[in-house]
Amino acid sequence: SYFGGRRPADGRIDWSQPAVKIHDLARGVAPPYPGAYTQVRGKILRILGTRILPRPPTADHVPSLFIRDGRCYAACVNDTALEILAMEMDGAPLTADAFAGSFGSEPVFPETAAQ
């Protein structure tokens, strides 16, 4: 049997999913495919590498992206979380410090399909 090729839309992150599903998506559509992505304040943020956290850091809002101790995290549903190991915005690598410089130190909320 045959399956059609991947499209960029296949990488859109569904933030109603727990961390393991988002991690699997990020791995499944990693380069050379277009990568997993979300929109934050109108900007496309590609998530290129993640790690599932055994004990998630606390977050006031789910889903949210936030910086703590120089690292970027994603708070996901069901009290799960990811550490974001690699990401990019506008085609350039984005560090945790650059993320904070672009979006501030407060948690940011990725846009969901329902928004």
C-alpha positions in Angstrom: 0.0 0.0 0.0 1.0 3.6 -0.4 0.7 6.6 1.8 0.9 10.2 0.6 3.9 12.4 1.5 4.0 14.6 4.5 2.7 18.2 4.3 3.7 21.1 6.5 0.2 21.0 8.1 1.0 17.5 9.4 3.4 19.1 11.9 1.0 21.5 13.6 1.1 20.8 17.3 -2.2 20.0 19.0 -1.8 21.4 22.5 -4.8 19.3 23.7 -2.5 16.3 23.6 -0.2 15.2 26.5 3.6 15.6 26.3 4.3 12.1 25.0 2.1 12.7 21.9 3.7 16.1 21.2 7.2 14.6 21.6 6.3 11.8 19.2 5.0 14.3 16.7 8.2 16.4 17.0 10.3 13.3 16.4 8.1 12.1 13.5 8.2 15.3 11.5 11.8 16.3 12.4 14.0 17.5 9.6 14.3 16.7 6.8 10.5 17.0 7.1 9.1 20.5 7.8 9.1 19.9 11.6 6.6 20.4 14.4 5.3 23.9 14.8 3.1 26.2 16.7 2.2 29.8 16.6 3.1 32.2 19.4 1.8 35.8 19.1 1.5 35.5 15.4 5.0 34.0 14.9 5.7 30.5 13.7 7.9 28.6 16.2 9.3 25.3 15.0 10.0 22.7 17.7 12.8 20.5 16.5 13.8 18.6 19.6 12.1 17.7 22.9 12.6 15.6 26.0 9.7 14.2 28.1 10.2 15.3 31.7 9.6 12.6 34.4 8.6 15.3 36.9 7.1 18.4 35.2 7.9 21.8 36.5 4.7 23.6 37.8 3.0 26.0 35.4 0.1 28.4 36.1 -1.4 27.8 32.7 -1.7 24.8 30.3 -0.7 24.8 27.6 2.2 27.3 27.9 5.8 27.8 27.0 8.1 29.2 29.6 11.7 29.7 30.6 13.1 28.5 33.9 16.8 28.3 34.8 17.9 29.1 31.3 15.9 26.3 29.7 12.7 26.3 27.7 9.7 24.2 28.7 6.2 23.3 27.4 3.5 22.7 30.0 1.1 20.2 28.5 -2.2 18.7 29.5 -2.6 15.9 32.1 0.2 17.3 34.2 2.9 16.5 31.6 5.7 18.6 30.3 8.5 18.8 27.8 11.9 20.4 27.8 12.4 22.0 24.4 15.9 21.1 23.3 15.9 22.8 19.9 13.6 25.3 18.2 13.7 28.0 15.6 11.9 31.0 14.5 12.0 32.8 11.2 14.4 30.1 10.0 17.0 30.8 12.6 17.9 28.7 15.7 16.3 30.1 18.9 17.9 29.7 22.3 16.1 30.0 25.6 17.6 33.4 26.1 16.5 34.5 22.7 13.0 33.1 23.3 12.8 35.2 26.5 14.1 38.3 24.6 11.4 37.8 22.0 8.5 36.9 24.2 9.4 38.1 27.7 10.0 36.1 30.9 6.3 35.4 31.6 4.8 32.2 30.2 3.4 32.5 26.7 0.4 30.6 25.3 0.7 28.8 22.0 -2.2 29.3 19.7 -4.5 26.3 19.4 -6.6 25.2 16.5 -9.7 26.5 18.3 -8.4 30.0 18.5 
